[in-house]
Amino acid sequence: MTRLRIAAVLVFVVLSCGLAWLVALPLWLGDGLAEPSTGYLLPVMMLTPAVAALAVTFAMKVPRPGARLRFLGLWPLRPARRVVWLMVIGWLVPPVLVALGILVAAALGFVDLDLAFSGFAAEIAKALPAGSPMPPVELVVISQIAMIPAAALFNSLLAFGEELGWRGWLVPALRPLGTWPALLLSGAIWGLWHSPLILLGYNFGRTDITGVLLMIGGCVAWGVLLGWLRLRSASVWPAVLAHGSLNAAAGLILLVAATQPDLALAGPLGIAGWIVAAATIAVLVLTGQFREQPELAGGPGRLLSAPRAGGPPPAP
């Protein structure tokens, strides 16, 4: 699209957030995150952006028929080599960034590292039935880390529902505003969408507006990176893998923390994660990685630069 379809964007945002609140309603009427149904409702909530995207696509015809698969980044996967490499990056790099965030958190005093894993061993002991033999904690930690790539692929199945909405539909829908407004605004909406869970204490343990603001900050930081994968590849699949990989690696800090850390400071969506994401974004900017973007819908290979009023059309 070369112009912003404000009505479609508003309907998408209201529908995705409204459905998220509807899915989370049993938690608010019950015991919050302690409700037995939480494990089932969270994956359902992750589907709500996809439902909103499909509703706007087919009911409001945004985008138009014939351009939908390309607009949503589902198909075709062109340029193929770039898409494949960015899928690999999305799969393997987020755990590295999460690990760097842990080092930043330790350097800033946000978390005390325990490389003997005694804190994690104590948590394992609490979870085991009384009298059960304790496995070597080092073996458990190694197995947890080794499972991250496989867990990332599994988590990507769940993350697809979100990514079809946020990076699949919303980012290209906002793209006429320009690259940075589209990335920042879509990230902020993504963070706000989490409100039904954040206000119950999810992620940060804060049940007020500060938790929502922290989530918005974390989603803006990571949303720029996921959005870069989307714009650089013209495909939603690298962002899907990156989202799944981030979710799979999010608990790394719990393996090495001496005590329960404040995730608002030390977590991947907290201050330490913001710093690492900002440094990564700076590297991408300085190396020109935001300049050339394949066309999201239409002729492959064109630069995606929305024409401004009175300005020239997109470069061929």
C-alpha positions as CSV (number, residue, x, y, z in Angstrom):
1,M,0.0,0.0,0.0
2,T,1.2,3.5,-0.8
3,R,-1.2,5.3,1.6
4,L,-2.2,4.7,5.2
5,R,-5.6,3.0,5.6
6,I,-6.4,4.5,9.0
7,A,-9.8,2.8,9.4
8,A,-8.3,-0.7,8.7
9,V,-5.5,-0.1,11.2
10,L,-7.9,1.1,13.9
11,V,-10.1,-1.9,13.4
12,F,-7.1,-4.3,13.5
13,V,-5.9,-2.8,16.8
14,V,-9.3,-2.7,18.5
15,L,-10.1,-6.2,17.3
16,S,-6.8,-7.8,18.3
17,C,-6.7,-6.1,21.8
18,G,-10.4,-6.7,22.4
19,L,-10.1,-10.4,21.6
20,A,-7.1,-10.6,23.9
21,W,-9.1,-9.2,26.8
22,L,-11.9,-11.5,26.0
23,V,-9.6,-14.6,26.0
24,A,-8.0,-13.4,29.3
25,L,-11.4,-12.7,31.0
26,P,-11.6,-16.1,32.8
27,L,-8.3,-15.3,34.4
28,W,-9.6,-11.9,35.7
29,L,-12.8,-13.6,37.0
30,G,-10.9,-16.4,38.6
31,D,-7.5,-16.7,40.3
32,G,-5.4,-14.7,37.8
33,L,-2.4,-16.4,36.5
34,A,-2.9,-19.2,39.1
35,E,-6.0,-20.4,37.2
36,P,-5.6,-23.9,35.8
37,S,-6.7,-22.7,32.4
38,T,-3.8,-20.3,32.0
39,G,-1.7,-22.7,30.1
40,Y,-4.5,-23.1,27.6
41,L,-5.6,-19.5,27.3
42,L,-2.1,-18.0,26.6
43,P,-1.7,-19.9,23.3
44,V,-5.3,-18.9,22.4
45,M,-4.5,-15.3,23.1
46,M,-1.5,-15.5,20.8
47,L,-3.8,-16.3,17.9
48,T,-5.9,-13.1,18.3
49,P,-3.6,-10.8,16.2
50,A,-3.9,-13.4,13.4
51,V,-7.7,-13.4,13.7
52,A,-7.7,-9.6,13.5
53,A,-5.4,-9.6,10.5
54,L,-7.5,-12.1,8.6
55,A,-10.7,-10.3,9.5
56,V,-9.4,-6.9,8.2
57,T,-7.8,-8.6,5.1
58,F,-11.0,-10.3,4.0
59,A,-13.8,-8.1,5.4
60,M,-12.2,-4.7,4.6
61,K,-10.1,-6.0,1.6
62,V,-6.9,-4.5,3.0
63,P,-4.8,-5.5,1.2
64,R,-6.7,-6.1,-2.1
65,P,-7.3,-9.6,-3.4
66,G,-4.3,-10.9,-5.4
67,A,-1.7,-9.2,-3.2
68,R,-2.6,-10.8,0.1
69,L,0.0,-13.6,0.4
70,R,2.8,-11.2,-0.6
71,F,1.5,-8.4,1.6
72,L,1.3,-10.7,4.6
73,G,4.8,-12.1,3.9
74,L,3.6,-15.7,3.5
75,W,4.6,-16.3,-0.1
76,P,6.6,-16.2,-2.4
77,L,9.9,-16.4,-0.5
78,R,11.9,-14.0,-2.7
79,P,14.7,-13.3,-2.8
80,A,15.1,-16.9,-1.6
81,R,18.8,-16.7,-0.4
82,R,18.2,-13.6,1.7
83,V,15.0,-15.1,3.2
84,V,16.7,-18.3,4.2
85,W,19.7,-16.6,5.7
86,L,17.4,-14.2,7.7
87,M,15.4,-17.2,8.9
88,V,18.6,-18.7,10.2
89,I,19.5,-15.4,11.9
90,G,16.0,-15.3,13.4
91,W,16.3,-18.8,14.7
92,L,19.8,-18.6,16.2
93,V,20.6,-15.0,17.1
94,P,17.9,-14.1,19.7
95,P,19.4,-16.6,22.4
96,V,22.8,-14.9,21.9
97,L,21.2,-11.5,22.4
98,V,19.4,-12.8,25.5
99,A,22.8,-14.1,26.9
100,L,24.4,-10.7,26.2
101,G,21.6,-9.1,28.1
102,I,22.4,-11.3,31.1
103,L,26.0,-10.1,31.0
104,V,24.9,-6.5,30.7
105,A,22.5,-7.1,33.7
106,A,25.4,-8.5,35.7
107,A,27.7,-5.7,34.8
108,L,25.1,-3.1,35.9
109,G,24.4,-5.0,39.2
110,F,20.9,-6.0,38.2
111,V,21.6,-9.6,38.9
112,D,24.1,-11.7,40.8
113,L,25.4,-14.5,38.7
114,D,25.8,-18.0,40.2
115,L,27.8,-20.1,37.8
116,A,27.6,-23.0,40.3
117,F,23.8,-23.0,39.6
118,S,23.0,-23.4,43.3
119,G,19.9,-21.2,43.1
120,F,18.6,-23.2,40.1
121,A,19.4,-26.4,41.9
122,A,17.3,-25.2,44.9
123,E,14.4,-24.5,42.6
124,I,14.7,-28.0,41.1
125,A,14.7,-29.6,44.6
126,K,11.5,-27.7,45.4
127,A,9.8,-29.1,42.3
128,L,10.8,-32.7,43.0
129,P,8.8,-35.0,45.2
130,A,10.3,-35.5,48.7
131,G,13.0,-38.1,48.6
132,S,13.5,-38.1,44.9
133,P,17.1,-38.2,43.7
134,M,18.6,-34.9,42.5
135,P,20.1,-35.0,39.0
136,P,23.4,-33.3,38.5
137,V,22.5,-29.6,38.1
138,E,25.2,-29.0,35.5
139,L,23.6,-31.7,33.3
140,V,20.2,-30.1,33.7
141,V,21.6,-26.7,32.7
142,I,23.4,-28.0,29.7
143,S,20.4,-29.9,28.5
144,Q,18.2,-26.8,29.0
145,I,20.6,-24.7,26.9
146,A,21.0,-27.4,24.2
147,M,17.2,-27.7,23.9
148,I,16.7,-24.0,23.0
149,P,17.0,-24.4,19.2
150,A,14.5,-27.2,19.2
151,A,12.2,-25.3,21.6
152,A,12.5,-22.2,19.3
153,L,11.0,-24.2,16.5
154,F,8.1,-25.4,18.7
155,N,7.5,-21.9,20.0
156,S,7.5,-20.6,16.5
157,L,4.2,-22.6,15.9
158,L,2.6,-20.5,18.7
159,A,4.4,-17.3,17.7
160,F,3.0,-17.5,14.2
161,G,-0.4,-16.2,15.4
162,E,1.2,-13.1,16.8
163,E,3.6,-12.5,13.9
164,L,0.9,-12.9,11.2
165,G,-0.7,-9.9,12.9
166,W,2.1,-7.7,14.1
167,R,4.8,-8.1,11.4
168,G,2.7,-9.8,8.8
169,W,-0.2,-7.3,8.6
170,L,0.5,-4.3,10.8
171,V,4.1,-3.4,9.8
172,P,3.3,-3.2,6.1
173,A,0.0,-1.5,6.8
174,L,1.9,1.3,8.7
175,R,4.8,1.3,6.2
176,P,3.4,4.4,4.3
177,L,4.3,6.4,7.5
178,G,8.0,5.5,6.9
179,T,10.2,2.7,8.2
180,W,10.8,4.0,11.7
181,P,7.3,5.2,12.5
182,A,6.0,1.8,11.3
183,L,8.5,-0.1,13.5
184,L,8.1,2.0,16.6
185,L,4.3,2.2,16.5
186,S,3.8,-1.5,15.7
187,G,6.1,-2.3,18.6
188,A,4.1,-0.1,21.0
189,I,0.8,-1.6,19.9
190,W,2.3,-5.1,20.4
191,G,3.3,-4.2,24.0
192,L,-0.1,-2.7,24.8
193,W,-1.8,-5.8,23.5
194,H,-0.1,-7.7,26.4
195,S,-2.0,-5.6,29.0
196,P,-4.5,-8.3,30.1
197,L,-1.6,-10.5,31.3
198,I,0.8,-7.8,32.4
199,L,-1.8,-6.3,34.7
200,L,-2.1,-9.7,36.4
201,G,1.7,-9.7,37.1
202,Y,2.9,-11.6,34.1
203,N,6.6,-11.0,33.0
204,F,7.5,-8.3,35.6
205,G,5.4,-9.0,38.7
206,R,3.9,-5.5,38.4
207,T,0.1,-5.2,38.4
208,D,-0.1,-1.5,37.5
209,I,0.7,0.8,34.6
210,T,4.5,0.5,35.2
211,G,4.3,-3.1,34.1
212,V,2.5,-2.1,30.9
213,L,5.0,0.6,30.2
214,L,7.9,-1.8,30.7
215,M,6.3,-4.3,28.3
216,I,5.8,-1.5,25.7
217,G,9.4,-0.6,26.0
218,G,10.5,-4.2,25.6
219,C,8.2,-4.8,22.7
220,V,9.4,-1.6,20.9
221,A,13.0,-2.7,21.4
222,W,12.5,-6.2,20.1
223,G,9.8,-5.1,17.7
224,V,12.4,-3.1,15.8
225,L,14.6,-6.1,15.4
226,L,11.7,-8.4,14.3
227,G,10.4,-5.7,12.0
228,W,13.9,-5.4,10.4
229,L,13.8,-9.1,9.7
230,R,10.3,-8.6,8.1
231,L,11.3,-5.6,6.0
232,R,14.7,-6.9,5.0
233,S,13.3,-10.2,3.8
234,A,9.8,-9.2,2.6
235,S,8.8,-12.3,4.5
236,V,7.1,-12.9,7.8
237,W,8.9,-16.2,8.5
238,P,12.2,-14.9,9.8
239,A,10.2,-12.8,12.4
240,V,8.2,-15.9,13.3
241,L,11.4,-17.9,14.0
242,A,12.9,-15.0,15.9
243,H,9.8,-14.6,18.1
244,G,9.8,-18.3,18.9
245,S,13.5,-18.2,19.6
246,L,13.2,-15.3,22.0
247,N,10.4,-17.0,23.9
248,A,12.5,-20.2,24.1
249,A,15.5,-18.4,25.5
250,A,13.7,-16.0,27.8
251,G,14.2,-18.2,30.8
252,L,18.0,-18.4,30.5
253,I,18.6,-15.8,33.3
254,L,16.8,-18.1,35.8
255,L,19.5,-20.7,35.2
256,V,22.4,-18.5,36.3
257,A,20.8,-16.1,38.8
258,A,21.8,-16.5,42.4
259,T,18.3,-15.2,43.5
260,Q,15.1,-14.4,41.8
261,P,16.0,-11.5,39.5
262,D,13.9,-8.4,38.9
263,L,13.0,-9.1,35.3
264,A,12.1,-5.4,34.8
265,L,15.8,-4.7,35.1
266,A,17.5,-8.0,34.1
267,G,15.1,-9.8,31.8
268,P,15.2,-9.8,28.0
269,L,12.2,-7.5,27.9
270,G,13.6,-5.3,30.7
271,I,16.3,-2.6,30.9
272,A,19.2,-4.9,30.1
273,G,17.4,-6.3,27.1
274,W,16.6,-2.8,25.9
275,I,20.3,-1.9,26.0
276,V,21.3,-5.0,24.0
277,A,18.5,-4.4,21.4
278,A,19.5,-0.8,21.1
279,A,23.2,-1.7,20.5
280,T,22.1,-4.3,17.9
281,I,19.8,-1.8,16.1
282,A,22.7,0.8,16.1
283,V,24.9,-1.7,14.3
284,L,22.2,-2.4,11.8
285,V,21.7,1.3,11.1
286,L,25.4,2.0,10.8
287,T,25.8,-0.8,8.3
288,G,22.9,0.4,6.2
289,Q,20.7,-2.6,6.9
290,F,17.5,-0.5,6.9
291,R,18.1,1.2,3.6
292,E,17.2,-1.5,1.0
293,Q,14.0,-3.4,1.5
294,P,12.3,-5.7,-1.1
295,E,8.8,-4.7,-2.0
296,L,6.3,-6.1,0.4
297,A,3.5,-6.5,-2.1
298,G,4.0,-6.2,-5.9
299,G,7.1,-6.4,-8.0
300,P,9.9,-8.2,-6.3
301,G,13.2,-6.3,-6.0
302,R,11.7,-2.8,-5.8
303,L,12.7,-0.6,-2.9
304,L,9.9,-0.2,-0.4
305,S,9.8,3.6,0.0
306,A,6.3,5.0,0.3
307,P,6.0,8.0,-1.9
308,R,5.4,11.2,0.0
309,A,3.0,14.0,-1.0
310,G,4.6,15.7,-3.9
311,G,7.6,13.4,-3.8
312,P,8.9,10.9,-6.4
313,P,7.6,7.4,-6.7
314,P,9.5,4.4,-5.3
315,A,12.8,3.8,-7.0
316,P,12.8,0.9,-9.5
